[in-house]
């Protein structure tokens, strides 16, 4: 289990929290969704073929981390779709 420093939770900032979590979890995922409420902060990192969701309990800083990988074929499929969209002008 991961514990997030209180200094990052007192006034949560998407950029700072994202940077901390990427380092703590060794993530390379650039895309990030962020949602903060009074009790919990939910941060989701996505990349082709993978997703990592971090749910942080603000009261004590404990974080539950769920990671999902769809493997090599999902990555290739996502890259192929991105490439096709770019060459057809859809991107």
N, C-alpha and C positions, 0 to 999 in steps of 0.2 A: 504494500500500500504506500502511496505517495502522500507526503504532507507538504502543502504549499505554505511558504512563509507568510506570516500575518501581515507584513508590510505590503504584500501584493493584494491582500484581500480587503484592507481597510478602505481603500479607494481604488477599486479594480479598474484597470486600464487594459483594453484589449491588446494593444501592442506589447506592453510589458509582460503581461501574463502569457501571451502567446510565445514570446521569446523565451521566457523561463521554462515553459512546458516543453518546447522544442528541444532545449538543452537537456532538461532532466530526463526526458524520454527518448532522446536521440532520434528525433523525428526530422525528416527531410521535407515533409508535406508543406507546400506553400499555402494552399487554400485553407481557410479557417472560417468556421461559423462560431459566433459568440452570443451568448445570452446570459444576462445576469439578473437575478431577482434578490429579494431580501434574504432568502435561505440558501440559495444554491447558485453556482456559476457553472454553466455548461459550455464546454469548448470542444468543437469537433474539427479535426484535421482530415482533409481528404486529398488523395492523390490517385492517379489511375491504378485501379486494382486494390486499393487499401483505404481503410477508414479507421481513425482512432478518436474515440470520444472520451472526454475527461469530465466527470461530474464532481465538482468541488463543493463540499459542505462548508459553508462560510463560518459557522460557529467554531469549528476546531481546525479547519484547514485540511482535513482528510480528503483525499481524492480517490475516486474509483475510476479505473482506466479499463476501457474495453477496446480491444483492437480486432480488426477483421481484415483478412487478406483474401482476395479472390484469385490469387495466383498469377502465373505468367500469361495465360491465355486472356484473362480479363485485362491485363495491362496492354497486351498487343491489340486487343479489340478496341480499347479506349484510344490508343495512339492512332490506330487506323481510322477511327471515326473522326478524330481531331484533324488528321491529315486530309481526309476526304472533304470535310467541311471547309478547311482553309483553301483548298484548290478550287472548290466550287463557288467560293465567295459567301458561304453561309456563316463563317466565323466572325 
